[in-house]
């Protein structure tokens, strides 16, 4: 039993050592001089500056640095590996020699690409709505909903930031100019701006017994809005509840409190209470 174990262990160790030797070997690359000799003998007769068959001349490829013309070199590699060159009826070297030539060119290109990876510069394109909104927030500290100012972005493959679909039209330029004007006024402010009113409505079909995204944890129902105050001044907040024609509040039988929060802190300004029971409110309107 010991003899069998020793033999199996010895065989396993020999296999592991053999595998390590094979994996540690580096495939030999055809020298540049051998590459040039093979090209001169079988290829340059038809592909030269005088007789550039197929519009190709080997003088455009430096076999020592094929990555300088990688596009043309990749085409040569594909045709050599497919057996298209040299063409049928012409003298051909051994298939192993053609494979070695193709592998040597490919290895030189891959090595250069690994040392200096460059995928090419992206095409110049405009910002989409999401990128435009993020840029405004980072530059001016304003979170503006630009979806009402700019038209929807086209999509390609499920993405809306592809340069091919982010075209610029005169109408789109006008939209960006109008958006820039509104955003700049919000950023600078205007002390003489006329009073305005913004209304935010919660649809009746929205469930008021669940937590609403953007509202504080532990609350349910209501709504969360983002509003940019254009200037310093006095602002009036009014909340109107849904009610029927006899001023009966919807949900008045539930012991709920109304809370208003501003800038992540509870608003307790004049004329405004931080919480209010809607059960005891005699008026369907609270301000």
C-alpha positions as CSV (number, residue, x, y, z in Angstrom):
1,X,0.0,0.0,0.0
2,X,2.9,2.3,0.8
3,X,4.5,1.5,-2.5
4,X,1.4,2.5,-4.5
5,X,1.1,5.7,-2.5
6,X,4.7,6.6,-3.2
7,X,4.3,5.9,-7.0
8,X,1.1,8.0,-7.2
9,X,2.7,10.9,-5.3
10,X,5.8,10.8,-7.5
11,X,3.6,10.7,-10.7
12,X,1.5,13.7,-9.4
13,X,4.6,15.7,-8.6
14,X,6.1,15.0,-12.0
15,X,2.9,16.2,-13.7
16,X,2.8,19.3,-11.6
17,X,6.4,20.1,-12.4
18,X,5.8,19.5,-16.1
19,X,2.7,21.8,-16.1
20,X,4.7,24.5,-14.4
21,X,7.4,24.3,-17.0
22,X,4.9,24.5,-19.8
23,X,3.1,27.5,-18.3
24,X,6.3,29.3,-17.6
25,X,7.4,29.1,-21.2
26,X,7.2,32.2,-23.3
27,X,6.1,31.6,-26.9
28,X,9.0,32.4,-29.2
29,X,8.4,35.4,-31.5
30,X,9.6,35.4,-35.0
31,X,12.6,37.9,-35.3
32,X,12.0,41.1,-37.3
33,X,14.6,40.1,-39.8
34,X,12.9,36.8,-40.5
35,X,9.5,38.6,-40.8
36,X,11.0,41.0,-43.3
37,X,12.6,38.2,-45.3
38,X,9.3,36.3,-45.5
39,X,7.5,39.4,-46.6
40,X,10.1,40.3,-49.2
41,X,10.0,36.8,-50.7
42,X,6.3,36.2,-50.8
43,X,4.4,39.5,-50.4
44,X,6.4,42.6,-51.6
45,X,6.3,41.5,-55.2
46,X,2.6,42.5,-55.5
47,X,2.3,44.9,-52.5
48,X,4.8,47.6,-53.1
49,X,4.8,51.3,-54.0
50,X,4.8,50.5,-57.8
51,X,2.3,47.6,-57.8
52,X,0.0,48.2,-54.8
53,X,-2.4,45.3,-55.3
54,X,-5.6,46.0,-53.4
55,X,-4.4,49.5,-52.6
56,X,-1.9,48.1,-50.1
57,X,1.9,48.5,-49.9
58,X,4.1,46.8,-47.3
59,X,6.2,50.0,-47.1
60,X,3.3,51.4,-45.0
61,X,4.0,48.9,-42.2
62,X,7.2,49.0,-40.1
63,X,7.5,45.4,-38.9
64,X,9.7,46.6,-36.0
65,X,6.9,48.9,-34.9
66,X,3.7,47.7,-36.6
67,X,1.5,49.6,-34.0
68,X,2.4,52.9,-35.8
69,X,-0.1,51.8,-38.5
70,X,-2.2,49.4,-36.4
71,X,-5.3,49.7,-38.6
72,X,-3.5,48.4,-41.7
73,X,-1.5,45.8,-39.6
74,X,-4.7,44.4,-38.2
75,X,-6.1,43.9,-41.7
76,X,-2.9,42.0,-42.6
77,X,-3.2,39.8,-39.5
78,X,-6.8,38.9,-40.4
79,X,-5.9,38.0,-44.0
80,X,-2.9,35.9,-43.0
81,X,-4.8,33.9,-40.4
82,X,-7.7,33.4,-42.9
83,X,-5.3,32.0,-45.5
84,X,-6.2,34.7,-48.0
85,X,-2.7,35.9,-48.5
86,X,-0.7,35.0,-50.5
87,X,-3.6,34.3,-52.9
88,X,-4.2,30.9,-54.4
89,X,-1.9,30.1,-57.3
90,X,1.0,32.1,-55.9
91,X,4.0,30.7,-54.1
92,X,3.2,30.3,-50.4
93,X,5.4,29.6,-47.4
94,X,4.5,26.9,-44.8
95,X,1.3,27.6,-42.8
96,X,3.3,27.7,-39.6
97,X,5.4,30.5,-41.0
98,X,2.3,32.6,-41.9
99,X,0.9,32.0,-38.4
100,X,4.2,33.0,-36.8
101,X,4.3,36.2,-38.9
102,X,0.7,37.0,-37.9
103,X,1.3,36.3,-34.2
104,X,4.5,38.4,-34.2
105,X,2.7,41.4,-35.6
106,X,-0.2,40.9,-33.2
107,X,2.1,40.6,-30.2
108,X,3.9,43.8,-31.1
109,X,0.6,45.7,-31.4
110,X,-0.8,44.3,-28.2
111,X,2.3,45.0,-26.2
112,X,2.3,48.6,-27.4
113,X,-1.4,49.0,-26.5
114,X,-0.8,47.6,-23.0
115,X,2.0,50.0,-22.3
116,X,0.1,53.1,-23.6
117,X,-3.7,52.2,-23.6
118,X,-5.7,54.8,-25.6
119,X,-9.2,54.1,-26.7
120,X,-9.5,57.4,-28.6
121,X,-11.0,60.7,-27.5
122,X,-14.8,60.8,-27.2
123,X,-16.7,62.8,-29.8
124,X,-17.7,66.3,-28.8
125,X,-21.3,66.3,-27.7
126,X,-23.7,68.4,-25.6
127,X,-24.8,67.6,-22.1
128,X,-28.0,65.7,-21.7
129,X,-30.6,66.9,-19.2
130,X,-29.2,64.8,-16.3
131,X,-25.6,66.0,-16.9
132,X,-26.8,69.6,-17.3
133,X,-28.7,69.4,-14.0
134,X,-25.7,67.9,-12.2
135,X,-23.4,70.6,-13.6
136,X,-25.7,73.4,-12.4
137,X,-25.8,71.9,-9.0
138,X,-22.1,71.6,-8.7
139,X,-21.4,75.1,-10.1
140,X,-24.2,77.1,-8.5
141,X,-25.4,74.9,-5.6
142,X,-28.9,74.9,-7.2
143,X,-30.8,71.8,-7.7
144,X,-33.1,72.8,-10.6
145,X,-35.5,70.5,-12.3
146,X,-34.6,71.1,-15.9
147,X,-37.1,68.6,-17.3
148,X,-39.6,71.4,-17.7
149,X,-37.1,73.6,-19.5
150,X,-35.4,71.2,-21.9
151,X,-36.9,68.6,-24.3
152,X,-36.4,64.9,-23.6
153,X,-33.2,63.4,-24.7
154,X,-33.2,60.7,-27.4
155,X,-31.8,57.3,-26.4
156,X,-29.6,54.7,-28.2
157,X,-29.3,51.2,-26.8
158,X,-31.0,52.3,-23.6
159,X,-28.6,55.1,-22.9
160,X,-29.2,58.9,-23.3
161,X,-25.6,60.0,-23.1
162,X,-24.4,58.6,-26.5
163,X,-22.8,61.3,-28.6
164,X,-24.5,60.0,-31.8
165,X,-28.0,60.9,-30.5
166,X,-27.0,64.1,-28.6
167,X,-27.4,66.3,-31.7
168,X,-27.7,70.1,-31.5
169,X,-30.6,71.8,-33.3
170,X,-31.6,75.5,-33.4
171,X,-34.7,74.8,-31.3
172,X,-32.6,72.9,-28.7
173,X,-30.1,75.7,-28.5
174,X,-32.9,78.2,-27.8
175,X,-34.1,75.9,-25.1
176,X,-30.7,75.8,-23.4
177,X,-30.5,79.6,-23.7
178,X,-33.9,80.0,-22.0
179,X,-32.9,77.5,-19.3
180,X,-29.6,79.3,-18.7
181,X,-31.5,82.6,-18.3
182,X,-33.9,81.2,-15.7
183,X,-31.2,79.5,-13.8
184,X,-28.9,82.5,-13.8
185,X,-31.8,84.6,-12.3
186,X,-32.3,82.0,-9.6
187,X,-28.6,82.0,-8.8
188,X,-28.2,85.8,-8.7
189,X,-31.6,86.7,-7.3
190,X,-33.7,89.8,-7.9
191,X,-34.9,91.9,-4.9
192,X,-37.5,93.5,-7.1
193,X,-39.0,90.4,-8.5
194,X,-42.7,90.3,-8.6
195,X,-44.5,87.9,-6.2
196,X,-45.2,84.5,-7.6
197,X,-47.0,81.4,-6.5
198,X,-46.1,77.8,-6.8
199,X,-48.7,75.0,-6.3
200,X,-47.9,71.4,-5.5
201,X,-50.8,69.0,-5.6
202,X,-50.9,65.5,-4.2
203,X,-53.2,63.3,-6.3
204,X,-56.1,61.7,-4.5
205,X,-55.1,58.3,-5.7
206,X,-51.7,58.4,-3.9
207,X,-51.6,56.2,-0.9
208,X,-51.3,58.4,2.3
209,X,-50.6,55.4,4.6
210,X,-47.1,54.7,3.3
211,X,-43.8,56.5,3.6
212,X,-43.1,58.9,0.8
213,X,-39.6,59.1,-0.6
214,X,-37.9,62.4,0.4
215,X,-39.9,62.8,3.6
216,X,-38.5,62.2,7.1
217,X,-38.3,58.6,8.4
218,X,-41.2,57.7,10.6
219,X,-43.7,59.7,8.7
220,X,-46.2,58.6,6.1
221,X,-48.2,60.3,3.4
222,X,-47.7,63.9,2.3
223,X,-45.3,65.0,-0.3
224,X,-41.7,66.2,-0.8
225,X,-40.8,69.1,-3.1
226,X,-37.7,71.0,-4.0
227,X,-38.1,74.8,-4.2
228,X,-35.4,77.3,-4.9
229,X,-36.2,80.6,-3.1
230,X,-35.3,83.3,-5.6
231,X,-34.4,86.0,-3.0
232,X,-34.6,86.8,0.7
233,X,-38.1,87.8,1.9
234,X,-41.3,86.7,3.5
235,X,-42.9,83.5,2.1
236,X,-46.4,82.3,2.9
237,X,-47.1,78.6,3.0
238,X,-50.7,77.4,2.7
239,X,-51.9,73.8,3.0
240,X,-55.3,72.8,1.7
241,X,-56.8,69.4,2.5
242,X,-59.1,67.4,0.4
243,X,-62.7,67.9,1.7
244,X,-66.2,67.5,0.4
245,X,-68.8,70.2,-0.1
246,X,-69.8,70.3,3.6
247,X,-66.1,70.9,4.6
248,X,-65.7,67.4,6.0
249,X,-62.0,66.5,5.8
250,X,-60.9,63.3,4.2
251,X,-59.2,61.2,6.8
252,X,-60.4,63.4,9.7
253,X,-61.2,60.2,11.7
254,X,-57.5,59.3,11.8
255,X,-55.3,60.6,14.7
256,X,-52.7,62.1,12.4
257,X,-50.5,65.2,12.9
258,X,-49.4,67.5,10.1
259,X,-45.7,68.3,10.0
260,X,-43.9,70.8,7.8
261,X,-40.1,70.6,7.4
262,X,-37.8,72.9,5.5
263,X,-34.1,72.3,4.7
264,X,-34.1,69.1,6.8
265,X,-35.2,71.0,9.9
266,X,-38.7,71.6,11.2
267,X,-40.1,75.0,10.3
268,X,-41.3,77.0,13.3
269,X,-41.6,80.4,11.8
270,X,-44.3,83.0,12.8
271,X,-47.8,81.9,12.0
272,X,-46.6,78.3,11.4
273,X,-46.7,75.5,13.9
274,X,-44.4,72.6,13.6
275,X,-47.2,70.1,14.0
276,X,-51.0,70.3,13.9
277,X,-53.7,67.8,14.4
278,X,-56.0,67.6,11.5
279,X,-58.7,66.0,13.6
280,X,-59.4,69.1,15.6
281,X,-59.0,71.6,12.7
282,X,-62.4,73.2,12.1
283,X,-61.3,74.7,8.8
284,X,-60.2,72.5,5.9
285,X,-57.6,75.2,5.1
286,X,-54.6,75.6,7.3
287,X,-51.9,78.3,6.8
